[in-house]
Amino acid sequence: MVEKLKDYFKKSFSNGPKAKIILGAVVIAIVSTATVMSMRKTLTISIDGKEETFVTYKGTVKDVLQDNSIELSEKDKVQPSLESRVSEKETIKIKKAIPVEVVSNDKTITLQTAEDTVRDMLKAESDTLKEQGVEFNGDVDEVLPNLEAEIQNDLKVQLVKVETKEVVENQTINFDTIVEKNPDLDSSVQKVKTEGTNGQKQITYQVVYKDGVEVSRDVKSTKTLVEPQNKVVLKGTGQVYASRGAGDIKYRKKISCIATAYSGHGTTATGRKPVRNSGGLSTIAVDPSVIPLGSKVYIEGYGYAIAADTGSAIKGNKIDLYLNSSSECSSWGRRPVSVFVVAYPGEW
């Protein structure tokens, strides 16, 4: 174009000095205009999604923003970068940083961020958080809302430090009490055969802490250090009377009676001769409906006897003990006694 203009002016004007000056000025003006026109660009600036289109002659993103009085904070994001050169119909995207509260244990830290998600923000601000004494492990620690939550105004992020530790404790193993039944002891008798001793075990727990507070505890392993020794108790299941003179007496039935005494009879209701044998079997009279005739009994203070006699006055829980003399009978008198049926007829 410039060459065509030169030819045109050569044909239209003389080659004098004045013509040459005019020609030079025209050429410079044309070149300058072409240069300026080549610098002119139509751009779009998008700030947090709000777009505005304008014309600029600036060359870099930084110059364009300064020319339009757009100020950036340290955490704002710009695409393309500030040093990038701009071209026709290009869009400059700006995302302004907003404040986000991060709470960790007893600390609250306000961060300025232009990141898209909580995960991106924590990664970008990890150094700042560390300076404040907050370290976050995304594989272990908890975060509310979740890591993929979008950054938005008035967002509060709660970080929970999660730690898992092994805790070893020794615990007592309580001994058990074993009851052994013993028919040779009265049912009222219970006595210790062997004293018990506690054992000890070692338990390894897996303990989870959140912000230093224990929230769960699971048993990982258990090891017995000392076995417990059980306590053994003998429990009587029989009916055994511990007499003052005859030792332990097993009995079938205990009957509370009123005892009187008699002497001088020749024969009993069963045909036996009544006897008083303090070291063996004496003779007593009974009510057969209460103590069957032929039963072997023991009376405290009298001894063993056989129920071999009856009497018209012996009814119900009454017995009459045979003694060798009337003076012995008087001395015995009338007294309450316990009669222990040792064996019924046919059992001895």
VEXKE-928526 format. One record per atom (N, C-alpha, C): x, y, z; residue in one letter. Coordinates in steps of 0.1 Angstrom, whole numbers, padded with zeros to 4 digits, always signed. Each point is the difference from the previous one (the first is absolute). Example, Ala and Ser with C-alpha at 12.3 -4.5 7.8 and 13.67 -1.06 7.14 Angstrom:
2
+0132-0057+0078a/-0009+0012+0000a/+0009+0012+0000a/-0004+0011-0007s/+0009+0011+0000s/-0008+0011+0008s/
***
This chain:
348
+0008-0012+0000m/-0008+0012+0000m/+0009+0013+0000m/+0010+0000+0008v/+0009+0011+0001v/+0007+0003-0013v/+0004-0011-0007e/+0007+0001-0013e/-0009+0006-0011e/-0013-0004+0001k/-0010+0006-0010k/-0002+0014+0002k/+0000+0004+0013l/-0001+0015+0003l/+0012+0008-0005l/+0011-0006+0001k/+0013+0006-0004k/-0001+0003-0015k/-0004-0011-0007d/-0001+0002-0015d/-0011+0010-0004d/-0011+0000+0008y/-0010+0010-0003y/+0005+0014+0001y/+0007+0003+0012f/+0006+0013+0002f/+0011+0004-0010f/+0007-0010-0005k/+0011+0003-0010k/-0007+0005-0013k/-0011-0006-0003k/-0006+0003-0012k/-0008+0014+0001k/-0005+0002+0012s/-0008+0012+0002s/+0008+0013+0003s/+0012-0002+0006f/+0008+0012+0004f/+0013-0001-0006f/+0007+0012-0001s/+0013+0000-0005s/+0010-0006+0010s/+0012-0001-0005n/+0010-0006+0009n/+0008+0011+0008n/-0006+0011+0003g/+0006+0011+0007g/+0001-0004+0015g/+0009+0008+0007p/+0001-0002+0015p/-0012+0000+0007p/-0009+0010-0003k/-0013+0001+0007k/-0008-0012-0002k/+0000-0005-0011a/-0008-0012-0003a/+0005-0012+0008a/+0013-0001+0001k/+0005-0011+0008k/-0003+0000+0014k/-0001+0012+0006i/-0004+0002+0014i/-0014-0004+0002i/-0009+0004-0008i/-0014-0003+0001i/-0002-0015-0001i/+0007-0006-0010l/-0001-0015-0002l/+0005-0007+0013l/+0010+0004+0006g/+0005-0007+0012g/-0009+0001+0011g/-0006+0012+0002a/-0010+0002+0011a/-0012-0009-0002a/-0005-0001-0012v/-0011-0008-0003v/+0003-0015+0003v/+0011-0004-0004v/+0004-0014+0003v/+0001-0003+0015v/+0006+0009+0007i/+0001-0002+0015i/-0014-0001+0006i/-0009+0009-0004a/-0013+0000+0006a/-0007-0013-0003a/+0001-0005-0013i/-0006-0013-0003i/+0005-0011+0008i/+0013-0001+0001v/+0007-0011+0008v/-0005+0000+0015v/+0000+0012+0005s/-0004+0002+0014s/-0015-0005+0002s/-0008+0004-0009t/-0014-0004+0001t/-0001-0015-0001t/+0007-0006-0009a/-0001-0015-0001a/+0005-0007+0012a/+0011+0006+0006t/+0005-0006+0013t/-0010+0001+0011t/-0006+0011+0002v/-0010+0002+0010v/-0012-0009-0002v/-0004-0002-0012m/-0011-0008-0003m/+0003-0015+0003m/+0013-0003-0002s/+0003-0014+0003s/+0001-0003+0015s/+0001+0010+0008m/+0000-0001+0015m/-0014+0000+0006m/-0009+0004-0007r/-0014+0000+0005r/-0006-0014+0001r/-0006-0003+0012k/-0005-0013+0002k/-0013+0001+0008k/-0010-0008-0003t/-0012-0001+0007t/+0001-0012+0010t/-0001+0002+0013l/+0002-0010+0010l/-0012-0001+0009l/-0001-0012+0007t/-0011-0002+0010t/+0007-0003+0014t/-0004+0007+0010i/+0005-0003+0014i/-0012-0006+0008i/+0003-0011+0005s/-0010-0007+0008s/+0004+0000+0015s/-0007+0006+0009i/+0003+0001+0014i/-0011-0008+0008i/+0004-0012+0005d/-0010-0008+0007d/-0012-0003-0008d/+0003-0002-0013g/-0011-0004-0010g/-0007+0012-0006g/+0002+0012+0004k/-0006+0012-0006k/+0009+0005-0010k/-0005+0001-0013e/+0008+0004-0011e/-0002+0014-0005e/+0011+0006-0005e/-0001+0013-0006e/+0009+0001-0012e/-0004+0005-0011t/+0008+0001-0013t/+0004+0014-0002t/+0013+0002-0004f/+0005+0014-0002f/+0011-0001-0010f/+0005+0012-0005v/+0011+0001-0009v/+0012+0005+0007v/+0012-0006-0003t/+0012+0004+0006t/+0011+0000-0010t/+0010+0008+0003y/+0013+0000-0008y/+0012-0005+0008y/-0003-0006+0012k/+0010-0005+0009k/+0005-0014-0005k/+0012-0003+0004g/+0006-0013-0006g/-0001-0012+0010g/+0001+0003+0013t/+0000-0012+0010t/-0013+0001+0009t/-0002-0012+0006v/-0012-0001+0009v/+0002+0011+0012v/+0012+0001+0005k/+0002+0009+0011k/-0003+0014-0004k/+0005+0004-0012d/-0003+0014-0005d/-0015+0002-0003d/-0006-0010-0005v/-0015+0002-0002v/-0007+0002+0013v/+0003-0008+0010l/-0007+0002+0013l/+0003+0013+0006l/+0013+0005+0000q/+0003+0013+0005q/-0007+0011-0008q/-0001-0002-0013d/-0006+0010-0008d/-0015+0002+0003d/-0006-0011+0006n/-0014+0000+0003n/-0003+0001+0015n/+0011+0004+0007s/-0001+0002+0015s/-0005-0012+0007s/+0004-0012-0004i/-0004-0013+0007i/+0011-0004+0009i/-0002+0000+0013e/+0010-0003+0010e/-0001-0015+0004e/+0011-0006+0002l/+0000-0015+0004l/+0006-0001+0014l/-0006-0009+0008s/+0006-0003+0012s/+0010-0012-0002s/+0008-0003+0011e/+0010-0010-0001e/-0006-0014-0004e/-0012-0003+0005k/-0006-0013-0002k/-0009-0001-0012k/-0002+0011-0007d/-0009+0000-0012d/+0006-0009-0011d/-0008-0006-0008k/+0005-0008-0011k/-0003+0007-0014k/+0010+0000-0009v/-0001+0006-0013v/+0005-0010-0011v/-0009-0001-0010q/+0004-0008-0012q/-0002+0008-0012q/+0009+0001-0010p/+0014-0005+0002p/+0008+0008+0010p/+0013-0003+0002s/+0008+0006+0010s/+0002+0015-0004s/+0004+0008+0011l/+0001+0014-0002l/+0010+0004-0011l/+0010-0008-0002e/+0011+0003-0010e/-0004-0004-0014e/-0011-0008-0001s/-0004-0004-0013s/-0004+0011-0009s/+0003-0001-0013r/-0005+0010-0010r/-0014-0003-0004r/-0008+0010-0002v/-0014-0002-0004v/-0001+0000-0015v/-0011-0006-0005s/-0003+0000-0014s/-0015+0003-0002s/-0003+0002-0012e/-0014+0004-0004e/-0010-0010+0005e/-0011+0005+0006k/-0011-0008+0004k/+0004-0010+0012k/+0010+0003+0006e/+0004-0009+0012e/-0008+0004+0012e/-0002-0010+0009t/-0007+0003+0013t/+0010-0002+0011t/+0000+0010+0009i/+0008+0000+0012i/-0009-0004+0011i/+0003-0011+0007k/-0009-0005+0011k/+0007+0004+0013k/-0008+0006+0009i/+0005+0003+0013i/-0010-0006+0011i/+0006-0007+0009k/-0008-0005+0011k/+0005+0006+0013k/-0009+0008+0007k/+0004+0007+0012k/+0000-0009+0012k/+0010+0002+0008a/+0001-0008+0012a/-0010+0004+0010a/-0006-0009+0008i/-0009+0003+0010i/+0005-0006+0013i/-0005+0005+0012p/+0004-0005+0013p/-0007-0013+0003p/+0008-0010+0006v/-0005-0013+0004v/+0005-0002+0014v/-0009-0003+0010e/+0005-0004+0014e/+0004-0014+0000e/+0011-0003+0006v/+0005-0014+0002v/+0001-0002+0015v/-0007-0009+0005v/+0000-0003+0015v/+0007-0013+0002v/+0010+0000+0009s/+0007-0012+0003s/+0002+0000+0015s/-0007-0010+0007n/+0001-0001+0014n/-0004+0014+0006n/+0009+0007+0007d/-0004+0012+0006d/+0005+0013-0008d/+0004-0003-0012k/+0005+0011-0008k/-0010+0004-0012k/-0001+0013-0003t/-0008+0004-0011t/+0009+0009-0009t/+0002-0004-0012i/+0008+0007-0010i/-0008+0004-0012i/+0001+0013-0003t/-0007+0005-0012t/+0010+0000-0012t/-0004-0007-0011l/+0009+0000-0012l/-0007+0007-0011l/+0008+0007-0008q/-0006+0005-0013q/+0004-0010-0011q/-0011-0004-0007t/+0003-0010-0011t/-0009+0002-0012t/+0006-0003-0011a/-0008+0000-0013a/+0000-0014-0006a/+0002-0010+0009e/+0000-0014-0005e/-0014-0004-0002e/-0002-0011-0007d/-0014-0005-0003d/-0006-0009+0011d/+0008-0008+0006t/-0005-0010+0009t/+0008+0001+0013t/-0006-0006+0011v/+0007+0000+0013v/+0013-0008-0001v/+0001-0011-0008r/+0012-0007-0002r/+0011+0009-0006r/-0003+0007-0010d/+0009+0009-0007d/+0005+0011+0010d/-0009+0005+0008m/+0004+0011+0009m/+0010-0005+0010m/-0003-0012+0006l/+0008-0005+0011l/+0014-0003-0006l/+0001-0005-0012k/+0013-0003-0007k/+0007+0013-0002k/-0007+0010-0006a/+0007+0013-0003a/+0004+0007+0013a/-0007-0001+0011e/+0003+0007+0012e/+0007-0008+0011e/+0005-0012-0005s/+0006-0009+0010s/+0012+0007+0008s/+0008+0008-0007d/+0011+0007+0007d/-0005+0010+0010d/-0011+0007-0004t/-0005+0010+0010t/-0006-0007+0012t/-0007-0011-0002l/-0006-0007+0011l/+0011-0006+0009l/+0011-0005-0006k/+0011-0005+0009k/+0006+0011+0008k/+0001+0012-0005e/+0005+0011+0007e/-0008+0003+0012e/-0013-0003-0001q/-0010+0002+0011q/-0001-0012+0009q/+0008-0010-0002g/+0000-0012+0008g/-0011-0010-0004g/-0005+0001-0012v/-0010-0009-0005v/+0005-0009-0012v/+0000-0013+0002e/+0004-0009-0010e/-0011-0009-0004e/-0003-0002-0012f/-0012-0008-0005f/+0005-0011-0009f/-0005-0013+0003n/+0003-0011-0008n/-0013-0005-0006n/-0002+0003-0013g/-0012-0003-0006g/-0004-0015-0001g/+0010-0009+0002d/-0002-0014+0000d/-0006-0005+0014d/+0003+0007+0010v/-0004-0004+0014v/-0010+0009+0007v/+0004+0013-0001d/-0008+0010+0008d/-0014+0002-0006d/-0009+0005+0008e/-0014+0003-0005e/-0002+0015-0003e/-0008+0003-0010v/-0003+0014-0003v/-0015+0001-0003v/-0005+0011+0006l/-0015+0003-0003l/+0000+0015-0005l/-0007+0002-0011p/-0006-0010-0009p/+0011-0008-0007p/-0004-0009-0009n/+0010-0009-0006n/+0010+0007-0009n/+0010-0007-0004l/+0011+0006-0007l/-0004+0005-0014l/-0011-0006-0005e/-0004+0004-0014e/-0010+0012+0001e/-0004+0005+0012a/-0009+0011+0001a/+0005+0012-0007a/-0008+0008-0006e/+0004+0012-0007e/+0002+0011+0009e/+0010+0009-0003i/+0003+0012+0008i/-0011+0010-0003i/-0006+0005+0011q/-0010+0010-0002q/+0000+0010+0012q/-0007+0011-0001n/+0000+0010+0010n/-0005-0006+0013n/+0005+0005+0012d/-0004-0004+0013d/+0003-0014+0003d/+0009-0006-0007l/+0003-0015+0002l/+0009-0001+0013l/-0003-0010+0008k/+0008-0003+0012k/+0004-0015-0002k/+0013-0002+0001v/+0005-0014-0002v/+0006-0005+0013v/-0005-0011+0005q/+0004-0006+0012q/+0010-0012-0003q/+0012+0002+0006l/+0010-0011-0001l/+0001-0008+0013l/-0001-0013-0002v/+0001-0009+0012v/+0012-0009-0001v/+0009+0002+0009k/+0013-0008+0000k/-0003-0014+0005k/+0002-0010-0008v/-0003-0014+0003v/+0014-0007+0002v/+0001-0007+0012e/+0012-0007+0003e/-0004-0014+0005e/+0008-0010-0004t/-0002-0014+0004t/+0012-0005+0007t/-0001-0005+0012k/+0011-0004+0008k/-0003-0014+0006k/+0011-0007+0003e/-0001-0013+0007e/+0002+0003+0015e/-0009-0005+0008v/+0001+0002+0014v/+0000-0013+0007v/+0010-0003+0008v/+0002-0013+0007v/-0004+0002+0015v/-0009-0009+0005e/-0004+0001+0014e/+0000-0014+0006e/+0004-0001+0013n/-0002-0012+0007n/-0013+0000+0008n/-0007-0011+0000q/-0013-0001+0007q/+0000-0013+0008q/-0008+0001+0011t/-0002-0011+0008t/-0010-0010-0006t/+0003-0013+0001i/-0009-0011-0004i/-0006-0005+0013i/-0013+0003+0003n/-0006-0005+0012n/-0002-0015+0000n/+0003-0006+0011f/-0002-0014+0001f/-0015-0004+0001f/-0003-0012-0004d/-0014-0004+0001d/-0002-0008+0013d/-0012-0001+0005t/-0003-0008+0011t/-0007-0013-0004t/+0006-0011+0002i/-0006-0013-0003i/-0006-0007+0012i/-0013-0004-0001v/-0007-0006+0011v/+0000-0015-0003v/+0005-0008+0010e/+0000-0014-0001e/-0010-0005+0010e/-0010-0008-0005k/-0010-0005+0009k/+0005-0013+0007k/-0003+0000+0013n/+0005-0010+0009n/-0012-0006+0008n/-0004-0012-0003p/-0011-0006+0007p/+0003-0004+0015p/+0013+0000+0003d/+0004-0003+0013d/-0001+0012+0010d/-0003+0011-0006l/-0002+0012+0008l/-0014+0004+0001l/-0005+0006+0011d/-0014+0004+0001d/-0002+0012-0010d/-0012+0001-0005s/-0003+0011-0010s/+0002+0014+0006s/+0001+0001+0013s/+0002+0013+0006s/+0015+0003+0001s/+0008-0009-0004v/+0015+0002+0001v/+0006+0004-0013v/+0008+0010+0000q/+0008+0004-0012q/+0014+0005+0005q/+0010-0006-0005k/+0013+0003+0004k/+0010+0000-0011k/+0011+0008+0001v/+0010+0002-0010v/+0010-0012+0000v/+0001-0006-0012k/+0010-0010-0001k/+0013+0005-0005k/+0000+0010-0010t/+0012+0006-0005t/-0003+0015-0002t/+0009+0008+0005e/-0001+0015-0002e/+0003+0003-0014e/-0006+0010-0006g/+0003+0004-0014g/+0010+0012+0000g/+0007+0000-0011t/+0009+0011-0003t/-0002+0006-0014t/+0001+0013-0001n/-0002+0007-0013n/+0012-0002-0009n/-0003+0000-0013g/+0011+0000-0010g/+0002+0014-0006g/+0008+0000-0010q/+0003+0013-0007q/+0001-0002-0015q/-0005+0010-0007k/+0001-0001-0015k/+0005+0013-0005k/+0006+0000-0012q/+0005+0012-0007q/-0009+0002-0012q/-0006+0012-0001i/-0009+0003-0011i/+0006+0011-0009i/+0001-0002-0013t/+0004+0011-0009t/-0012+0005-0007t/-0002+0013+0002y/-0012+0007-0006y/+0005+0008-0012y/-0009+0002-0010q/+0002+0010-0011q/-0010+0011+0004q/+0006+0011+0004v/-0008+0012+0005v/+0000+0011-0011v/-0012+0005-0003v/-0001+0011-0009v/-0003+0013+0008v/+0008+0011-0003y/-0002+0013+0006y/-0004+0010-0010y/-0010+0008+0003k/-0003+0012-0008k/+0002+0012+0008k/+0009+0009-0006d/+0004+0012+0007d/+0004-0003+0015d/+0008-0012+0001g/+0005-0003+0013g/-0009-0007+0009g/-0013-0002-0004v/-0010-0006+0009v/-0003-0015-0005v/+0001-0009+0009e/-0003-0014-0004e/-0014-0002-0005e/-0002-0006-0011v/-0014-0002-0006v/-0003-0015-0002v/+0010-0008-0001s/-0002-0015-0001s/+0012-0008+0005s/-0003-0012+0004r/+0011-0009+0005r/-0004-0014-0004r/+0008-0007-0008d/-0002-0013-0004d/+0011-0009+0005d/-0003-0012+0004v/+0010-0010+0004v/+0007-0005-0012v/+0013+0001+0000k/+0008-0005-0011k/+0006-0014+0004k/+0005-0002+0012s/+0005-0013+0004s/-0001-0001+0015s/+0000-0012+0005t/-0001-0003+0014t/+0010-0011+0004t/+0008+0002+0010k/+0010-0010+0004k/-0002-0002+0015k/-0001-0013+0004t/-0001-0004+0014t/+0014+0000+0007t/+0002+0008+0010l/+0013+0000+0007l/+0000-0010+0012l/-0011+0000+0008v/-0001-0009+0011v/-0014-0006+0000v/-0001-0014+0000e/-0013-0006+0000e/-0007+0001+0014e/-0013+0003+0000p/-0007+0000+0013p/-0002-0014+0006p/+0000-0001+0013q/-0003-0012+0007q/-0014+0001+0006q/-0009-0009-0004n/-0014+0001+0004n/-0002-0004+0015n/-0009+0006+0006k/-0004-0002+0014k/-0010-0012-0001k/+0003-0010+0009v/-0009-0012+0001v/-0007+0000+0013v/-0014-0001-0001v/-0008+0001+0012v/-0008-0013+0001v/+0000-0007+0011l/-0007-0012+0003l/-0014+0004+0005l/-0011-0005-0007k/-0013+0003+0004k/-0007-0013+0003k/-0004-0001+0013g/-0007-0012+0004g/-0014-0002-0007g/-0002-0012-0004t/-0014-0003-0006t/-0007-0010+0008t/+0007-0006+0010g/-0007-0010+0009g/-0006+0006+0012g/-0006-0009+0008q/-0005+0004+0013q/+0008-0007+0011q/+0009+0008+0006v/+0010-0005+0009v/-0001+0009+0013v/-0001-0007+0011y/-0001+0006+0013y/+0014-0002+0007y/+0006+0011+0004a/+0012-0001+0008a/-0003-0001+0014a/+0000-0012+0005s/-0004-0002+0014s/+0012+0003+0009s/-0004+0002+0013r/+0011+0003+0010r/+0008-0013+0004r/-0006-0012-0002g/+0007-0012+0005g/+0002-0010-0011g/-0008+0000-0011a/+0000-0011-0010a/+0006+0005-0013a/+0005+0011-0001g/+0006+0005-0012g/-0011+0004-0010g/+0004+0000-0013d/-0010+0004-0010d/-0010-0011-0003d/-0012+0004+0000i/-0011-0010-0002i/-0008+0003-0012i/+0000-0008-0010k/-0008+0002-0012k/-0014-0005+0004k/-0010+0008-0005y/-0013-0003+0004y/-0010+0002-0012y/-0011-0006+0000r/-0010+0001-0010r/-0010+0011+0003r/-0003+0002+0013k/-0010+0009+0003k/+0003+0005+0015k/-0003+0013+0002k/+0001+0006+0013k/-0014+0003+0005k/-0003-0004+0013i/-0014+0002+0005i/+0002+0006+0014i/-0007+0011+0003s/+0000+0006+0013s/-0011-0007+0008s/+0004-0006+0011c/-0009-0007+0009c/+0001+0004+0014c/-0010-0005+0008i/+0000+0001+0015i/+0003-0014+0005i/+0010-0001+0008a/+0005-0013+0005a/-0003-0002+0015a/-0006-0011+0003t/-0002-0004+0014t/+0008-0013+0001t/+0000-0007+0012a/+0007-0012+0002a/-0009-0011+0007a/+0003-0012-0002y/-0007-0011+0007y/+0010-0011+0003y/-0004-0009+0009s/+0009-0012+0004s/-0009-0011+0005s/+0006-0012+0001g/-0007-0011+0006g/-0008-0008-0009g/-0002+0002-0012h/-0008-0008-0009h/+0007-0012-0004h/-0008-0011-0002g/+0006-0013-0003g/+0002-0002-0015g/-0009+0004-0008t/+0001-0001-0015t/-0006+0013-0006t/+0004+0001-0013t/-0004+0012-0007t/-0011-0004-0010t/-0006+0010-0007a/-0010-0003-0010a/+0004-0008-0011a/+0013+0000-0002t/+0006-0009-0011t/+0005-0013+0004t/-0002-0003+0014g/+0005-0012+0005g/+0014+0000+0005g/+0007+0011-0001r/+0013+0001+0005r/+0000+0003+0015r/+0011-0004+0006k/+0002+0004+0014k/+0006+0014+0001k/-0006+0009+0007p/+0005+0014+0000p/+0013+0000+0008p/+0010+0008-0006v/+0013+0001+0006v/+0004+0015+0000v/+0009+0002+0009r/+0008+0013+0000r/+0014-0003-0002r/+0006+0003-0012n/+0013-0003-0003n/+0007+0013-0005n/+0007+0007+0009s/+0005+0013-0003s/+0011-0001-0011s/+0006-0011-0002g/+0010-0001-0010g/-0004-0007-0013g/-0013-0005+0001g/-0005-0007-0012g/-0014+0006-0003g/-0010-0010-0002l/-0014+0004-0003l/-0009-0002+0012l/-0006+0011+0004s/-0010+0000+0010s/-0014-0002-0006s/-0010+0000+0008t/-0014-0002-0005t/-0008+0013+0003t/-0008+0004-0010i/-0009+0011+0003i/-0013-0003-0006i/-0010+0007+0006a/-0014-0002-0004a/-0004+0012-0009a/-0007-0002-0011v/-0003+0010-0009v/-0015-0001-0005v/-0004+0011-0007d/-0013-0001-0007d/+0004-0005-0014d/-0004-0012-0004p/+0005-0006-0013p/-0004+0008-0012p/-0010+0009+0001s/-0004+0009-0011s/+0010+0011-0002s/+0008+0003+0010v/+0010+0010-0001v/+0014-0006-0002v/+0003-0010+0008i/+0013-0008-0002i/-0003-0014-0001i/+0002-0006-0012p/-0004-0014-0002p/+0007-0010+0010p/-0006-0010+0005l/+0006-0010+0009l/+0011-0007-0008l/+0011-0002+0007g/+0012-0006-0007g/+0010+0010-0005g/-0003+0013+0001s/+0009+0010-0004s/+0011+0002+0010s/+0012+0003-0006k/+0012+0003+0009k/+0001+0015+0001k/+0001+0005+0013v/+0000+0014+0002v/+0011+0004+0009v/+0003+0013+0001y/+0009+0005+0009y/-0006+0012+0008y/+0001+0000+0013i/-0005+0011+0008i/+0011+0006+0008i/+0002+0013-0001e/+0011+0007+0007e/-0002-0002+0015e/+0010-0004+0007g/-0001-0002+0015g/-0005-0014+0004g/-0004-0008-0010y/-0004-0013+0002y/+0008-0011-0008y/+0002+0003-0013g/+0008-0009-0008g/-0008-0006-0011g/+0005-0011-0005y/-0007-0007-0011y/-0011-0009+0006y/-0010-0002-0007a/-0011-0008+0005a/-0008-0006-0012a/-0008-0010+0003i/-0009-0006-0010i/-0015+0003+0004i/-0007+0005-0009a/-0014+0002+0003a/-0008-0013+0000a/-0001-0006+0012a/-0005-0014+0001a/-0013-0001+0009a/-0004+0011+0006d/-0011+0000+0009d/-0010+0011-0003d/-0012-0002+0005t/-0011+0011-0001t/-0006+0002+0014t/-0009+0009+0001g/-0006+0003+0012g/-0013+0008-0002g/-0010-0002+0008s/-0012+0007-0002s/+0001+0015+0001s/+0010+0005+0008a/+0002+0014+0002a/+0010+0006-0011a/+0006-0009-0008i/+0010+0004-0010i/-0007+0003-0013i/-0004+0012-0002k/-0007+0004-0012k/+0006+0012-0006k/+0001+0000-0013g/+0006+0012-0007g/+0015+0001+0003g/+0006+0011+0001n/+0014+0002+0002n/+0004-0001+0015n/-0003-0012+0005k/+0004-0004+0013k/+0008-0013+0000k/+0009-0002+0009i/+0008-0012+0001i/+0001-0003+0015i/+0003-0013+0003d/+0002-0004+0013d/+0013-0009+0000d/+0010+0004+0008l/+0013-0006+0000l/+0000-0010+0011l/+0006-0012-0003y/+0001-0010+0011y/+0013+0003+0008y/-0002-0001+0013l/+0011+0002+0010l/+0000-0012+0010l/+0010-0002+0006n/+0001-0012+0009n/-0007+0001+0013n/-0003+0012+0005s/-0006+0002+0013s/-0010+0012+0000s/-0009-0001+0010s/-0009+0011+0001s/+0006+0013+0004s/+0011-0001+0008s/+0008+0012+0004s/+0006+0007-0012s/+0005-0008-0010e/+0005+0006-0012e/-0011+0007-0008e/-0011-0007+0000c/-0012+0006-0007c/-0004+0013+0006c/+0000+0001+0013s/-0003+0013+0007s/+0010+0010-0004s/+0013-0004+0000s/+0010+0010-0003s/-0001+0005-0014s/-0004-0009-0009w/-0002+0005-0014w/-0011+0009-0001w/-0011-0003+0006g/-0012+0009+0000g/-0007+0000-0014g/-0003+0012-0004r/-0007+0003-0013r/+0008+0011-0006r/+0005-0002-0012r/+0008+0010-0006r/-0001-0001-0016r/+0002+0012-0006p/+0000-0001-0015p/+0013-0005-0005p/+0000-0008-0011v/+0012-0005-0006v/-0002-0001-0015v/+0012-0001-0007s/+0000-0002-0014s/+0002-0015-0003s/-0009-0006-0007v/+0002-0014-0004v/+0004-0001-0014v/+0012-0006-0003f/+0005-0002-0013f/-0002-0014-0005f/-0008-0001-0010v/-0003-0014-0006v/+0012-0003-0008v/+0008-0010+0005v/+0012-0004-0007v/-0003-0009-0012v/-0010-0010+0002a/-0003-0009-0010a/-0015-0005+0003a/-0007-0002-0011y/-0013-0006+0001y/+0001-0015+0000y/-0011-0007+0003p/+0000-0015+0000p/+0004-0005-0014p/+0009-0010-0001g/+0004-0005-0012g/+0013+0007-0006g/+0004+0011+0006e/+0011+0008-0005e/+0013-0003+0009e/-0002-0008+0010w/+0012-0003+0008w/+0000-0014+0006w/
***
